Amino acid sequence: MSVDIRTAEVPDSILAGWQQTVDLVSEIASIPAVLIIRDQGEQLEVFVASDNLTNPFSKGSLDVQGQLCQAFVRHENPLHVADIAQHPEWQACLAEMQGMVSYYGLPLYWPGGALFGTICVFDSTENHYAENIRTLLSRFQKTIEADLECMARQARLEAANEVLTQLYEKQQQELLSLREQLSNEVDNRASMAQTLEYVQRYDALTGLPNRAALLSHMEHILSVNAEQQFAVLYIGLQNFKTINDSYGYLIGDQILQRISDRLRHDLSGNFYLARVTGNEFVVLLATSRIEELSVRLANRLSHSLNQPLVIDQQNITVPIKMGLAMSPADGPDASTLLKKAGAAMNLGKVSGSAYTFSLTVCSWYWMSVAALNHIWWMR
């Protein structure tokens, strides 16, 4: 992403570090003026100045616009002038030096090659600047350019974040239009203040939690109590592709919304409802007497969901298959329980049953039926 940061503000924390360094260089090298001059395009600014009484240049000064300073600051390579009096072409610029006669400077660049400015070192006497001083200034140059690289990265991140924010706001507007078609319960849950987490964890069409949210909820239950009993009822709408092909995707969406509305209406108490794929839902039930209540729930939902839907003056019946798994008997973790419930539902497609149990639940169910029959014959 291309970002123009040449006019960016340098953070106070970075400026403080630069100020400490120019003061240290001035003290170590016994140099009266150590500056960082910033190229502002049409003008030059003394951006940082060593804080000593012998420095004639002050921070924030724009009084560095003359021919000499222009040449110094915009020079592409390290520039050394030991004694300006020995350079006739620059003797006319002595006034700009404010009593200084020697100069050493290193250019500073933004990432990508744009000029930031220069490190300027001025002395009031002839100075050839020893190698250790030049090495110190070179390291300072690299430090500043590393700081500029960090600023550039931060600017690019902020620009990217702005783009993402705009995309997110656009998406929120589109989601709001969809939510207006949903039931009052979904409308209450949805609002412009919803965060990106809501978008990631909830289904836009029905407003129900998605598969990721369901697994997270199940894992939380198991993390609190690994022996917690709960039932996973996996509900699949059969022949849904045929319905979409016959009636169109808009009608298909309305069917999914009506089914989710029915589920909400039929469920009360300690239930958790999610839409895990395009035409599949899961009901999570955590309560005492889990086996008995699970079978009751499967019977009740089977009867309710198989009733015809009236959409655009058409009676549409969507066959429903269900699979049931229970914790902890059918698995130690959320993924296993969901997988077994889904497998039980798929088994129902073959057997033709309205709902099918996992192996553990099936054993309990038929034991219960056998017990009831025994009591009946005893009568």
C-alpha positions as CSV (number, residue, x, y, z in Angstrom):
1,M,0.0,0.0,0.0
2,S,1.4,3.4,-1.0
3,V,1.4,5.9,1.8
4,D,2.9,9.4,1.7
5,I,4.4,9.9,5.1
6,R,6.7,12.8,4.3
7,T,4.6,15.2,6.4
8,A,4.0,12.7,9.2
9,E,4.5,13.8,12.8
10,V,7.4,12.2,14.7
11,P,6.1,10.7,18.0
12,D,7.3,12.4,21.2
13,S,9.0,9.2,22.3
14,I,11.2,9.2,19.2
15,L,11.9,12.9,19.4
16,A,13.1,12.5,23.0
17,G,15.6,9.8,21.9
18,W,16.9,12.0,19.1
19,Q,17.3,14.9,21.5
20,Q,19.3,12.9,24.0
21,T,21.6,11.6,21.2
22,V,22.4,15.1,19.7
23,D,23.1,16.4,23.2
24,L,25.4,13.4,23.8
25,V,27.2,13.8,20.5
26,S,27.7,17.5,21.2
27,E,29.2,16.7,24.7
28,I,31.4,13.9,23.6
29,A,32.8,15.6,20.5
30,S,32.9,19.1,22.1
31,I,30.9,20.4,19.1
32,P,28.8,23.6,19.6
33,A,26.0,22.7,17.2
34,V,24.5,19.3,16.4
35,L,21.2,19.5,14.5
36,I,18.7,17.4,12.7
37,I,17.3,19.6,9.9
38,R,14.0,18.4,8.3
39,D,13.2,19.0,4.7
40,Q,9.6,20.2,4.7
41,G,9.5,20.5,0.9
42,E,9.3,24.3,0.4
43,Q,11.3,25.1,3.6
44,L,13.8,23.7,6.0
45,E,13.3,23.4,9.7
46,V,15.7,22.9,12.6
47,F,13.9,19.8,13.9
48,V,16.2,18.9,16.8
49,A,19.1,21.0,18.2
50,S,21.7,20.2,20.8
51,D,20.8,22.0,24.0
52,N,23.9,24.0,24.9
53,L,24.7,27.7,25.2
54,T,27.2,27.7,22.3
55,N,24.6,26.5,19.7
56,P,23.5,29.5,17.6
57,F,20.6,27.4,16.1
58,S,17.4,26.9,17.9
59,K,14.8,24.1,17.6
60,G,11.9,25.0,15.4
61,S,13.8,27.7,13.6
62,L,13.1,28.2,9.8
63,D,16.1,30.5,9.5
64,V,18.1,27.9,7.5
65,Q,16.9,28.6,4.0
66,G,20.0,30.0,2.4
67,Q,22.1,28.7,-0.5
68,L,24.6,26.9,1.8
69,C,22.0,25.1,4.0
70,Q,20.0,24.1,0.9
71,A,23.2,22.6,-0.5
72,F,24.1,20.9,2.8
73,V,20.7,19.5,3.6
74,R,19.9,18.2,0.1
75,H,23.3,16.7,-0.5
76,E,22.9,13.0,-1.4
77,N,26.2,11.8,0.3
78,P,28.0,12.6,3.5
79,L,29.4,16.1,3.1
80,H,32.4,17.6,5.0
81,V,33.6,21.1,4.8
82,A,36.5,21.5,7.3
83,D,36.8,25.3,6.8
84,I,34.3,27.3,4.7
85,A,36.9,30.1,4.3
86,Q,38.9,27.8,2.1
87,H,36.0,27.3,-0.4
88,P,35.5,30.6,-2.3
89,E,32.2,29.5,-3.8
90,W,30.7,29.4,-0.3
91,Q,32.5,32.3,1.3
92,A,29.5,34.5,0.5
93,C,27.4,32.2,2.7
94,L,29.4,32.7,5.9
95,A,26.5,34.8,7.3
96,E,24.3,31.7,7.1
97,M,26.7,29.8,9.3
98,Q,26.0,32.1,12.3
99,G,29.6,32.1,13.4
100,M,30.3,28.5,12.4
101,V,33.1,27.7,9.9
102,S,33.1,23.9,9.6
103,Y,30.4,21.4,8.7
104,Y,29.8,17.7,8.6
105,G,26.5,16.2,7.5
106,L,24.8,12.9,6.7
107,P,21.6,12.7,4.7
108,L,18.5,11.0,6.2
109,Y,15.9,9.2,4.1
110,W,12.5,7.7,4.5
111,P,12.0,4.1,3.4
112,G,11.7,4.2,-0.4
113,G,14.2,7.0,-0.9
114,A,12.3,10.2,-0.1
115,L,14.5,12.8,1.7
116,F,13.7,13.4,5.4
117,G,16.6,15.8,6.1
118,T,20.1,15.6,7.4
119,I,22.2,15.3,10.5
120,C,24.2,18.6,10.6
121,V,27.3,19.2,12.8
122,F,28.7,22.7,12.9
123,D,31.9,23.9,14.6
124,S,33.2,27.4,15.2
125,T,36.7,26.4,14.3
126,E,38.3,24.3,11.5
127,N,37.4,20.7,12.2
128,H,38.3,17.6,10.3
129,Y,36.0,15.4,12.5
130,A,37.9,12.4,13.8
131,E,37.0,8.9,12.6
132,N,35.3,8.0,15.9
133,I,33.0,11.0,15.6
134,R,32.1,10.1,12.1
135,T,31.4,6.5,13.2
136,L,29.2,7.8,16.0
137,L,27.3,10.0,13.6
138,S,26.9,7.2,11.1
139,R,25.4,5.0,13.8
140,F,23.0,7.8,14.8
141,Q,22.1,8.1,11.1
142,K,21.1,4.4,11.0
143,T,19.1,4.8,14.2
144,I,17.1,7.7,12.8
145,E,16.4,5.8,9.6
146,A,15.3,2.8,11.6
147,D,12.9,5.0,13.5
148,L,11.7,6.4,10.1
149,E,11.1,2.8,8.9
150,C,9.0,2.1,12.1
151,M,7.0,5.3,11.5
152,A,6.4,4.3,7.8
153,R,5.2,0.8,8.9
154,Q,2.9,2.4,11.5
155,A,1.5,4.8,8.8
156,R,0.9,1.9,6.5
157,L,-0.8,-0.1,9.2
158,E,-3.0,2.9,10.1
159,A,-3.9,3.4,6.4
160,A,-4.7,-0.3,6.1
161,N,-6.8,-0.1,9.2
162,E,-8.7,2.8,7.8
163,V,-9.5,0.8,4.6
164,L,-10.6,-2.1,6.8
165,T,-12.8,0.2,8.9
166,Q,-14.5,1.5,5.7
167,L,-15.0,-2.0,4.4
168,Y,-16.4,-3.1,7.8
169,E,-18.8,-0.1,7.9
170,K,-20.0,-1.0,4.4
171,Q,-20.5,-4.6,5.5
172,Q,-22.4,-3.4,8.6
173,Q,-24.8,-1.4,6.4
174,E,-25.4,-4.5,4.2
175,L,-26.0,-6.7,7.3
176,L,-28.5,-4.1,8.7
177,S,-30.5,-4.4,5.5
178,L,-30.7,-8.2,6.0
179,R,-31.5,-8.0,9.7
180,E,-34.5,-5.9,9.1
181,Q,-36.1,-8.9,7.4
182,L,-35.6,-11.1,10.4
183,S,-37.7,-11.6,13.5
184,N,-37.8,-9.1,16.4
185,E,-35.6,-11.4,18.4
186,V,-32.9,-11.2,15.7
187,D,-33.4,-7.5,15.3
188,N,-32.9,-6.9,19.0
189,R,-29.7,-8.9,18.8
190,A,-28.4,-7.0,15.8
191,S,-27.5,-3.4,15.7
192,M,-25.0,-1.0,14.2
193,A,-22.9,-1.2,17.4
194,Q,-22.2,-4.9,16.8
195,T,-18.5,-5.7,16.6
196,L,-16.5,-7.7,14.2
197,E,-16.7,-10.6,16.6
198,Y,-20.5,-10.7,16.0
199,V,-20.0,-10.9,12.3
200,Q,-17.5,-13.7,12.7
201,R,-19.6,-15.8,15.1
202,Y,-23.2,-15.3,13.9
203,D,-25.0,-16.3,10.7
204,A,-26.1,-13.2,8.8
205,L,-29.3,-14.8,7.4
206,T,-30.9,-16.2,10.5
207,G,-29.0,-14.3,13.2
208,L,-28.2,-17.7,14.9
209,P,-24.7,-18.6,16.3
210,N,-22.6,-20.4,13.7
211,R,-20.6,-23.6,14.0
212,A,-17.5,-21.9,15.5
213,A,-19.7,-20.3,18.2
214,L,-21.4,-23.6,18.9
215,L,-18.1,-25.5,19.3
216,S,-16.8,-22.7,21.5
217,H,-19.9,-22.9,23.7
218,M,-19.6,-26.7,24.0
219,E,-15.9,-26.5,24.9
220,H,-16.7,-23.9,27.6
221,I,-19.3,-26.3,29.1
222,L,-16.8,-29.1,29.1
223,S,-14.0,-27.0,30.5
224,V,-16.1,-26.1,33.5
225,N,-17.3,-29.7,34.1
226,A,-16.0,-32.5,31.9
227,E,-18.8,-34.8,33.3
228,Q,-21.6,-32.3,32.4
229,Q,-24.4,-34.1,30.7
230,F,-25.9,-32.5,27.6
231,A,-27.5,-33.6,24.4
232,V,-26.5,-32.6,20.8
233,L,-29.5,-32.7,18.4
234,Y,-28.4,-32.4,14.8
235,I,-31.2,-31.3,12.4
236,G,-30.8,-31.5,8.7
237,L,-33.2,-30.2,6.0
238,Q,-33.5,-32.9,3.3
239,N,-33.5,-32.3,-0.5
240,F,-32.7,-28.7,0.0
241,K,-30.8,-28.4,-3.3
242,T,-34.0,-29.6,-5.1
243,I,-36.0,-26.9,-3.2
244,N,-33.5,-24.2,-4.3
245,D,-33.6,-25.4,-7.9
246,S,-37.4,-25.6,-7.9
247,Y,-38.4,-22.4,-6.1
248,G,-35.2,-20.3,-6.3
249,Y,-32.7,-19.2,-3.7
250,L,-34.8,-16.3,-2.4
251,I,-37.5,-18.8,-1.4
252,G,-34.8,-21.1,0.0
253,D,-33.6,-18.2,2.2
254,Q,-37.1,-17.6,3.4
255,I,-37.5,-21.3,4.3
256,L,-34.3,-21.2,6.4
257,Q,-35.6,-18.1,8.2
258,R,-39.0,-19.8,8.8
259,I,-37.3,-22.9,10.1
260,S,-35.1,-20.9,12.5
261,D,-38.1,-19.0,13.7
262,R,-39.9,-22.3,14.4
263,L,-37.0,-23.6,16.3
264,R,-36.8,-20.4,18.4
265,H,-40.5,-20.7,19.1
266,D,-40.4,-24.4,20.1
267,L,-37.3,-24.0,22.3
268,S,-37.4,-22.5,25.8
269,G,-35.2,-22.9,28.8
270,N,-31.7,-24.2,28.8
271,F,-31.2,-24.5,25.0
272,Y,-28.5,-23.3,22.7
273,L,-29.5,-23.1,19.0
274,A,-27.0,-22.7,16.1
275,R,-26.9,-22.9,12.3
276,V,-23.8,-25.0,11.5
277,T,-24.0,-25.2,7.7
278,G,-26.3,-24.1,4.9
279,N,-29.2,-26.4,5.7
280,E,-28.3,-27.8,9.1
281,F,-29.0,-26.7,12.6
282,V,-27.9,-28.0,16.0
283,V,-29.8,-27.8,19.3
284,L,-27.8,-28.1,22.5
285,L,-29.7,-29.2,25.7
286,A,-28.0,-29.2,29.1
287,T,-30.3,-30.2,31.9
288,S,-31.1,-33.1,34.3
289,R,-32.9,-36.2,33.1
290,I,-31.1,-35.6,29.8
291,E,-32.1,-38.9,28.1
292,E,-35.8,-38.5,28.7
293,L,-36.0,-34.8,27.8
294,S,-33.8,-35.4,24.7
295,V,-36.2,-37.9,23.2
296,R,-39.2,-35.7,24.1
297,L,-37.5,-32.8,22.4
298,A,-36.7,-34.9,19.3
299,N,-40.4,-36.0,19.0
300,R,-41.7,-32.4,19.5
301,L,-39.4,-30.9,16.9
302,S,-39.9,-33.7,14.4
303,H,-43.7,-33.0,14.5
304,S,-43.3,-29.2,14.4
305,L,-40.6,-28.9,11.7
306,N,-42.3,-31.3,9.3
307,Q,-45.4,-29.1,9.1
308,P,-45.8,-27.4,5.7
309,L,-44.5,-23.9,5.3
310,V,-46.7,-21.3,3.5
311,I,-44.5,-19.0,1.4
312,D,-45.8,-16.9,-1.5
313,Q,-49.1,-18.7,-1.3
314,Q,-47.4,-22.1,-1.7
315,N,-47.4,-25.0,0.7
316,I,-43.8,-26.2,0.9
317,T,-42.9,-29.3,3.0
318,V,-39.3,-29.7,3.9
319,P,-38.4,-33.2,5.2
320,I,-36.4,-33.1,8.4
321,K,-33.9,-35.7,9.7
322,M,-32.4,-35.6,13.2
323,G,-29.4,-37.2,14.9
324,L,-28.8,-37.3,18.7
325,A,-25.6,-37.7,20.7
326,M,-25.0,-37.3,24.4
327,S,-22.1,-36.1,26.6
328,P,-20.1,-37.6,28.1
329,A,-21.0,-41.1,26.9
330,D,-20.6,-40.3,23.1
331,G,-17.4,-38.4,23.3
332,P,-14.9,-36.5,25.4
333,D,-14.9,-33.3,23.3
334,A,-17.1,-31.0,21.3
335,S,-15.9,-32.0,17.9
336,T,-16.5,-35.7,18.5
337,L,-20.0,-35.1,19.9
338,L,-21.0,-33.0,16.9
339,K,-19.5,-35.5,14.5
340,K,-21.5,-38.4,16.1
341,A,-24.7,-36.4,16.1
342,G,-24.2,-35.6,12.4
343,A,-23.4,-39.2,11.6
344,A,-26.6,-40.3,13.4
345,M,-28.6,-37.8,11.3
346,N,-27.0,-39.2,8.1
347,L,-27.9,-42.7,9.2
348,G,-31.5,-41.6,9.4
349,K,-31.4,-40.7,5.7
350,V,-30.7,-44.3,5.0
351,S,-33.1,-45.8,7.5
352,G,-35.9,-43.4,6.9
353,S,-36.3,-42.6,10.5
354,A,-37.3,-39.0,11.5
355,Y,-34.6,-39.1,14.1
356,T,-31.7,-41.4,14.8
357,F,-29.6,-42.0,17.9
358,S,-25.9,-42.5,18.3
359,L,-24.9,-45.9,19.7
360,T,-24.9,-44.9,23.3
361,V,-28.3,-43.1,23.2
362,C,-29.7,-45.9,21.1
363,S,-28.8,-48.4,23.8
364,W,-30.5,-46.3,26.5
365,Y,-33.5,-45.7,24.4
366,W,-34.2,-49.3,23.6
367,M,-33.6,-50.3,27.2
368,S,-36.2,-47.7,28.2
369,V,-38.6,-49.1,25.7
370,A,-38.0,-52.6,26.9
371,A,-38.6,-51.6,30.5
372,L,-41.9,-49.9,29.6
373,N,-43.1,-53.0,27.6
374,H,-42.2,-55.2,30.6
375,I,-44.3,-53.0,32.9
376,W,-47.2,-53.1,30.4
377,W,-47.2,-56.9,30.2
378,M,-47.0,-57.2,33.9
379,R,-50.2,-55.3,34.1
